[in-house]
């Protein structure tokens, strides 16, 4: 794909992955429009601090509102849909807001794409839709299990995307990243939680220490999104983006402390533990489809990605509150 000929919209563009994706699209010459959630202070999220912000058309709105989406998708060739509510603990407290943003919001984006004759939609899923692995590695055919209101809402969004593709002919690709980390990730995620507590020389307070995760550095995840959009055979497909390597939360904390040259206790705190039936015990991606269909595979080792993330958070630690449990 020649991105210099394309007009692209990214929803959720002010967020962690979205802001990195916007920067990559701009760097490849795409005419890039960023859709960020409206706030009264006019914040563009992480794009406020991006060196690319003057090269992006930014629109504020909400995916729950159809009118702002109509304007955002006018004249667009490709939409990358990343806007979502993502924090699992908060989904226990406010499940309806997840349905409205993640399910209804996805429907609104895709219907507006149809009305505006958008050529391709890349929809963002999550490995959380698989729930605890019934088999390892997890292929795209693994059963979907709604073990939290968040994961249930993302299953709903994925099925909306599937139905729009099959019923209305809109080319839709569902990209399913496993656990992405890197610079700009919020404190609600486990890796910034570990790093910020270590920087403050505090005990590493976490939830359940035994579950395993498959961790992608953000630059690799973004490259997967772009390669999916470039693949002529990808529409209608669900594609995992993972490393095929699983690591427990305790092992992850141990590696981070070693990289930071810190000797701190790692403890499980009851406030941070998910309800027993909601905890996803194992996640590890089957990467064959991404490799064979897209020619994509991760380029960053876990240790290299963590080192970059530690340095970024060290330089931006004022953006985090290490003593607060962020849901």
C-alpha positions as CSV (number, residue, x, y, z in Angstrom):
1,X,0.0,0.0,0.0
2,X,1.2,3.5,-0.9
3,X,0.3,5.4,2.2
4,X,1.0,8.7,0.6
5,X,-2.2,8.3,-1.5
6,X,-4.3,7.4,1.5
7,X,-6.5,9.3,3.9
8,X,-6.6,7.6,7.3
9,X,-8.6,8.0,10.4
10,X,-7.5,6.6,13.8
11,X,-10.1,6.4,16.6
12,X,-8.7,6.4,20.1
13,X,-5.8,8.4,18.6
14,X,-4.9,10.1,21.9
15,X,-4.3,6.8,23.7
16,X,-1.3,4.6,24.3
17,X,-1.3,2.4,21.1
18,X,-3.3,4.9,19.0
19,X,-0.8,7.7,19.4
20,X,2.1,5.5,18.3
21,X,0.0,4.3,15.3
22,X,-0.8,7.9,14.3
23,X,2.9,8.8,14.4
24,X,3.8,5.8,12.2
25,X,1.1,6.6,9.7
26,X,2.3,10.2,9.4
27,X,5.9,9.0,9.0
28,X,4.8,6.9,6.1
29,X,3.1,9.8,4.4
30,X,-0.6,9.1,5.1
31,X,-3.0,12.0,5.4
32,X,-3.8,11.2,9.0
33,X,-6.9,12.3,10.9
34,X,-7.0,11.6,14.6
35,X,-10.3,11.1,16.5
36,X,-9.8,11.8,20.2
37,X,-12.4,11.9,23.0
38,X,-13.7,15.3,23.7
39,X,-12.7,16.9,27.0
40,X,-13.6,20.4,28.3
41,X,-9.9,21.2,28.6
42,X,-9.3,20.4,25.0
43,X,-6.8,17.6,25.6
44,X,-5.6,15.4,22.7
45,X,-4.2,12.8,25.1
46,X,-0.7,11.7,24.2
47,X,-0.8,13.6,20.9
48,X,-0.4,16.8,23.0
49,X,3.2,15.8,23.4
50,X,3.9,14.3,20.0
51,X,6.4,15.8,17.6
52,X,3.9,14.9,14.9
53,X,0.9,16.8,16.2
54,X,1.2,19.6,13.7
55,X,1.0,17.1,10.8
56,X,-2.3,15.6,12.0
57,X,-5.8,16.8,11.7
58,X,-7.4,16.3,15.1
59,X,-11.1,16.0,15.7
60,X,-12.7,15.7,19.1
61,X,-15.8,13.7,19.8
62,X,-17.1,10.4,21.2
63,X,-17.6,7.1,19.4
64,X,-21.0,6.9,21.2
65,X,-22.1,9.9,19.1
66,X,-22.9,9.2,15.5
67,X,-22.9,12.8,14.3
68,X,-19.2,13.5,15.1
69,X,-18.3,10.2,13.5
70,X,-19.9,11.2,10.2
71,X,-17.7,14.2,10.0
72,X,-14.6,12.2,11.1
73,X,-15.0,9.6,8.4
74,X,-15.8,11.9,5.5
75,X,-13.3,11.4,2.7
76,X,-11.4,8.6,4.6
77,X,-9.9,5.5,2.8
78,X,-8.9,3.5,5.9
79,X,-10.1,3.6,9.5
80,X,-8.2,2.1,12.3
81,X,-10.7,1.7,15.2
82,X,-8.9,1.7,18.6
83,X,-11.2,3.7,20.7
84,X,-12.4,1.7,23.7
85,X,-12.8,1.5,27.5
86,X,-10.0,-0.9,28.4
87,X,-9.5,-1.2,32.2
88,X,-10.7,-4.5,33.5
89,X,-11.1,-3.6,37.2
90,X,-13.2,-0.5,36.3
91,X,-15.4,-2.7,34.1
92,X,-16.6,-4.5,37.3
93,X,-17.9,-1.1,38.6
94,X,-19.3,0.4,35.3
95,X,-20.2,-2.5,32.9
96,X,-22.8,-0.5,31.0
97,X,-20.3,2.1,30.0
98,X,-18.2,-0.6,28.4
99,X,-21.2,-1.9,26.4
100,X,-22.0,1.6,25.2
101,X,-18.4,2.5,24.2
102,X,-17.1,-0.8,23.0
103,X,-20.1,-2.4,21.4
104,X,-22.3,0.5,20.4
105,X,-19.3,2.6,19.6
106,X,-17.9,0.0,17.3
107,X,-21.2,-0.3,15.5
108,X,-21.3,3.5,15.1
109,X,-17.9,3.6,13.6
110,X,-18.5,0.8,11.2
111,X,-21.9,2.1,10.1
112,X,-20.4,5.6,9.5
113,X,-17.7,3.9,7.5
114,X,-20.3,2.2,5.3
115,X,-22.2,5.5,4.8
116,X,-18.9,7.3,3.8
117,X,-17.7,4.5,1.4
118,X,-14.6,3.9,3.5
119,X,-12.5,1.2,1.7
120,X,-11.2,-0.7,4.8
121,X,-11.7,-0.9,8.5
122,X,-9.2,-2.3,10.9
123,X,-10.9,-3.2,14.2
124,X,-9.0,-3.7,17.4
125,X,-9.7,-6.8,19.6
126,X,-7.8,-8.1,22.6
127,X,-6.4,-11.4,23.8
128,X,-8.7,-11.0,26.8
129,X,-11.6,-12.3,24.7
130,X,-10.1,-15.8,24.9
131,X,-10.3,-16.0,28.6
132,X,-8.1,-18.6,30.3
133,X,-6.5,-20.7,27.6
134,X,-8.0,-24.1,27.0
135,X,-5.0,-25.0,24.9
136,X,-1.6,-23.4,24.3
137,X,-0.7,-21.7,22.1
138,X,-4.0,-19.9,21.5
139,X,-5.1,-19.8,17.9
140,X,-7.7,-17.5,16.4
141,X,-10.2,-20.4,16.5
142,X,-10.0,-20.7,20.3
143,X,-13.4,-20.3,22.0
144,X,-14.3,-16.8,23.3
145,X,-15.0,-16.5,27.0
146,X,-16.4,-13.3,28.6
147,X,-14.6,-13.6,32.0
148,X,-15.0,-9.8,32.7
149,X,-17.4,-7.2,31.6
150,X,-14.5,-5.7,29.6
151,X,-13.8,-8.9,27.7
152,X,-17.5,-9.5,27.1
153,X,-17.9,-6.1,25.6
154,X,-14.9,-6.7,23.3
155,X,-16.4,-10.0,22.2
156,X,-19.5,-8.1,21.4
157,X,-17.5,-5.6,19.4
158,X,-15.7,-8.3,17.5
159,X,-18.9,-9.9,16.6
160,X,-20.4,-6.6,15.4
161,X,-17.3,-6.2,13.2
162,X,-17.8,-9.7,11.9
163,X,-21.4,-9.1,11.2
164,X,-20.8,-5.8,9.4
165,X,-18.3,-7.5,7.1
166,X,-20.5,-10.5,6.3
167,X,-23.9,-8.6,6.1
168,X,-22.9,-5.3,4.5
169,X,-19.7,-6.1,2.6
170,X,-17.4,-3.6,4.4
171,X,-13.9,-4.9,4.3
172,X,-13.1,-5.4,8.0
173,X,-9.9,-6.9,9.6
174,X,-9.9,-7.8,13.3
175,X,-6.5,-7.4,14.8
176,X,-6.2,-9.2,18.2
177,X,-3.1,-7.9,20.1
178,X,-1.9,-9.8,23.1
179,X,-0.6,-7.7,26.0
180,X,1.0,-4.5,24.5
181,X,3.4,-2.5,26.7
182,X,5.8,0.4,26.1
183,X,6.1,4.2,26.5
184,X,2.9,6.1,27.3
185,X,1.1,3.1,28.8
186,X,-1.2,4.1,31.7
187,X,-0.6,3.2,35.3
188,X,-3.6,0.8,35.3
189,X,-1.4,-1.7,33.4
190,X,1.0,-4.1,35.2
191,X,4.3,-3.1,33.7
192,X,4.0,0.7,34.5
193,X,2.7,-0.4,38.0
194,X,5.9,-2.4,38.6
195,X,8.2,0.2,37.2
196,X,6.8,3.2,39.1
197,X,6.7,1.3,42.4
198,X,10.4,0.3,41.9
199,X,11.4,3.9,41.0
200,X,9.9,4.9,44.4
201,X,11.7,2.1,46.1
202,X,8.4,0.7,47.4
203,X,7.4,-3.0,47.7
204,X,5.9,-4.2,44.4
205,X,2.3,-4.6,45.2
206,X,0.4,-6.6,42.5
207,X,-2.7,-8.8,42.2
208,X,-2.4,-12.5,41.4
209,X,1.3,-13.3,40.7
210,X,0.8,-16.7,38.9
211,X,-1.1,-15.8,35.7
212,X,0.9,-15.7,32.5
213,X,0.8,-13.2,29.7
214,X,2.2,-12.8,26.2
215,X,3.9,-9.4,26.0
216,X,4.2,-7.3,22.8
217,X,6.3,-4.1,22.6
218,X,4.2,-1.3,21.2
219,X,6.2,-0.7,18.1
220,X,5.7,-4.3,17.1
221,X,2.0,-4.1,17.7
222,X,1.7,-0.9,15.6
223,X,3.7,-2.6,12.8
224,X,1.1,-5.5,13.0
225,X,-1.8,-3.1,12.5
226,X,-0.1,-1.5,9.4
227,X,0.8,-4.9,7.9
228,X,-2.8,-6.1,8.4
229,X,-4.1,-3.0,6.5
230,X,-1.6,-3.6,3.7
231,X,-2.5,-7.3,3.2
232,X,-5.1,-7.9,0.4
233,X,-6.1,-11.3,1.9
234,X,-6.7,-10.0,5.4
235,X,-10.3,-8.6,5.2
236,X,-12.7,-10.9,7.0
237,X,-9.9,-12.4,9.0
238,X,-9.1,-12.3,12.8
239,X,-5.3,-12.1,13.4
240,X,-3.4,-12.6,16.6
241,X,-0.5,-10.3,17.3
242,X,1.7,-12.0,19.9
243,X,5.1,-13.4,20.6
244,X,4.3,-17.0,21.5
245,X,6.2,-16.6,24.8
246,X,4.3,-16.6,28.1
247,X,5.7,-15.3,31.4
248,X,4.1,-15.1,34.8
249,X,3.5,-11.8,36.5
250,X,5.9,-12.7,39.3
251,X,8.6,-13.6,36.7
252,X,7.9,-10.4,34.9
253,X,8.4,-8.3,38.1
254,X,11.6,-10.2,38.8
255,X,13.0,-9.4,35.4
256,X,12.1,-5.7,35.7
257,X,13.7,-5.4,39.1
258,X,16.8,-7.0,37.8
259,X,17.0,-4.6,34.8
260,X,16.5,-1.7,37.3
261,X,19.0,-3.1,39.7
262,X,16.5,-3.1,42.5
263,X,16.0,-5.6,45.3
264,X,12.4,-5.1,46.5
265,X,9.7,-7.6,47.8
266,X,7.0,-8.7,45.4
267,X,3.6,-9.1,47.1
268,X,0.1,-10.0,46.2
269,X,-2.4,-7.5,47.5
270,X,-6.0,-8.6,47.9
271,X,-7.5,-5.3,46.6
272,X,-5.8,-5.9,43.2
273,X,-6.8,-9.6,42.8
274,X,-9.6,-10.2,40.2
275,X,-12.7,-12.2,41.3
276,X,-11.7,-16.0,41.1
277,X,-13.9,-16.8,38.0
278,X,-12.7,-13.6,36.2
279,X,-9.0,-14.1,36.4
280,X,-7.4,-15.1,33.0
281,X,-4.8,-17.7,34.1
282,X,-2.8,-18.1,30.8
283,X,-2.4,-16.2,27.6
284,X,0.1,-17.3,24.9
285,X,-0.5,-16.6,21.2
286,X,-0.3,-18.9,18.3
287,X,1.6,-16.5,15.9
288,X,1.4,-18.7,12.7
289,X,-1.4,-16.7,11.0
290,X,0.3,-13.3,11.4
291,X,3.6,-14.7,10.2
292,X,2.2,-16.5,7.1
293,X,-0.5,-14.1,6.1
294,X,1.0,-10.7,7.0
295,X,4.7,-11.5,7.2
296,X,4.7,-10.1,10.7
297,X,6.6,-11.2,13.7
298,X,8.0,-9.3,16.7
299,X,11.4,-7.7,16.5
300,X,11.8,-6.6,20.1
301,X,12.8,-9.0,22.8
302,X,11.1,-8.7,26.1
303,X,14.3,-7.5,27.8
304,X,14.9,-4.8,25.1
305,X,11.3,-3.6,25.2
306,X,11.3,-3.4,29.0
307,X,14.6,-1.5,29.0
308,X,13.1,1.1,26.7
309,X,9.9,1.3,28.8
310,X,11.8,1.7,32.0
311,X,13.9,4.6,30.6
312,X,10.8,6.4,29.3
313,X,8.9,6.1,32.6
314,X,12.0,7.1,34.5
315,X,12.1,10.3,32.4
316,X,8.3,10.9,32.7
317,X,7.7,9.6,36.3
318,X,5.8,12.8,37.2
319,X,2.9,11.5,35.0
320,X,2.4,8.5,37.4
321,X,1.3,8.1,41.0
322,X,3.2,5.2,42.4
323,X,1.3,4.9,45.7
324,X,-2.2,4.7,44.2
325,X,-3.9,1.6,42.8
326,X,-5.2,2.8,39.4
327,X,-8.2,0.8,38.1
